[in-house]
Amino acid sequence: IAAIRYAREQAIPYLGICLGMQLAVVEFARDVAGMAGAHSTEFDPQTPYPVIGLITEWLDREGRVERRDASSDLGGTMRLGGQACQLADGSLARSIYGADQITERHRHRYEVNNTLLAELETKGLRVAGRAPGTDLCEMIELPDHPWFVACQFHPEFTSNPRTGHPLFIAYVRAALARKTGAAGRTLHKT
């Protein structure tokens, strides 16, 4: 969380993946939105601001609604496999992917709590991608930061040395631009 705060405050490019996105939301909630004690219920079930919580409902591969609870077996509460993500108009994520909808692979049990998300958005957090049908938050950005992107899914599952994932390519380009002093938000360009 301290490293995320440092990256945010010092305008250092940040790419958060899965728990990295969840902790970016926790850091933003605490340090920008003023939600003292904000956390994930995975780590603090009694947090006054549960900005991250156990997933209880999502769509399976066939588009059917899956419902589980904390007493379900671990695999039963895990959101797995390829899931659709609708990217927000004008988002850095949409520019990086060059598409309005993507499919990415997931493996997680916790998600951003939508009941607290609107308050975070009023403080400057941008939801850059959502799951169609369930409205789960899949990607976030900080529009006032040169390059701050985080995703709930796992882009490393579809990246390899010959065909780098667009998020990794864009992240490396942003880091190089920062190192060389290039200005502005950097995008993935093919």
N, C-alpha and C positions, 0 to 999 in steps of 0.2 A: 504494500500500500504506500509506503514511503517512496519507493522508486517510481510508482505511478504519479504520485504527487509531484515529485521532482521533474519528471518528464513533462507534466502538464504546465507547471509553473515556469520552467526554463525553455519552453517551446522546442523540446526535443521530440523527434518523431517517435510515436508509440504505436505498436501493434499488439493488442491484447487478444488472446485466443482462449475461449472457454472460461476457465477460472480467471484468466487475465481480463476478460470483459466484465465478469461479475465483480471483481475487485476494483476495476475502474469505476463502476457504478457506485460501489461502496465509498470509494475515495471522493468522488464527486458529491455524493449525498452529504458526507461529513464536512468536507472542506469548502465546498462552494454553496450548497443548498442549506447549510446550517443544521443538518439533521444529526445532532450529537448522538453518538452511539449507534448510528446506522450500521447494519451488518447483514450477513447472510444467515438465515435460520440454520444452515448447516453447521455454522460455527458458534452461533449465539441464539438459541431458540427463544430467549427472552428479550431480544433487541427491541427497543422502542420503535425503531424504523426498519422493518424487515424488507429491505429493498430487493433482496434476492430470496426466493423461496422454492420449496419443492414443487416440481411440476405435478399437477393433478389431472390435466386434460390436454390432449394433443391429437393430431391426425396421424393414423398409421399409413403404411405404404399404399394401401388401397383407398385412402381418403375417409376411412371410418374413424369416428371419435373413440379414442382410448381414454378411459378414466381409471385412475389408480389413487392410492393414498399412502401415507407414511407407513402403514402396516403391511403393504404389499412387499413381495420379495424384491431385492435390489434390481434384478434385471427387469422386473415388471414395472418399475417406476422410471426406467431409463428410456430417454428419447434417443432412438438409434437410427442410423442409416440416412439415406438421401432425403432431404426435406426442402420444399420450395421456400424461397425468400423473395418477397417483393421489395425492390429497392426504391427509396424515396426520390422523387424528382429533385434535381439540383444537388443531390448528395455527392460527396466525394466518392463514395462506394459505387454509385451508378456510373460515374466517370471512369473509375478504375476498371470495372467489369465491361463497360460498353453495352450494357443490357439493362432492361427494367426488371427482369425476373431471373433468378439463378436457382440452381439446386446444389446444395452442399451437404456434406456428411456430418452427422451429429453423434455424440456419445456423452450424454450428461443427464443429470437428475434435477438440477436446479436452474431456474430462469429468473429474469427480471420480474419483479412484482408490478404488474400493470396498475394496481391501485395507487401506487406512489409515483409512477412514472410521469404523470402530467406535471407534478410539482417540480421534478427534476428538469423537465423540458422548459418550464418557465424560467429556470436559472441558466439555460444555455446548452443543456445536453440535447443532442439531436438523435432521434431514432432514425437510422439510415436504412434499416431493413426490418420487415415484419413477416411473420409466417401468415400466408393467406388462410382465411378461415378461422384461425385461432387467435390472430393478432399478437402472438408472442413476439417479443423484442428479440431480433436476431443480430442486429448490428447497431452500434452507436458511433457517433462522431462528436467532435467539438469544433463547430464551424469557426470559432475565433482562434483556433490553434493551427499552426502550419500543417500538421499531419498527425492527427490523433484518431485512430480507427480501432475498433474492437468488435469481435464477432463471437457469437456463442458456438458456432460450428468449428470444425477442424479442417482448415485448408491444407494442412500438411498431409492429410489422407489422399489428396489428389495431386500433389506436387511431386516432381522428380527432377533430377539434374538437367534433363533435356527439355522439359516443359515445365518451367516454373509457374507456380500459381500466380495469378494477377496481383493478389494482395502482397505476396512476398516481393515480387518485382517492384511494385509501387513503393513498398516500405524501404527497400534498399535504395531506390532512386531518391526518396525523400531524405534518407540519411546522408547520401552522397551530396545532395543539394545543400543540406545544412552544413556539411563539412567544408564545401567549397564556397559557401556564402551566397548561393543562388537564392533569390527571393521568391515568395509566392508558394501556393499549394502545389505540390507535384502530383502528377497523374501518371497512370500507366498508359503508355502509347505504344501501339504495335506498328 
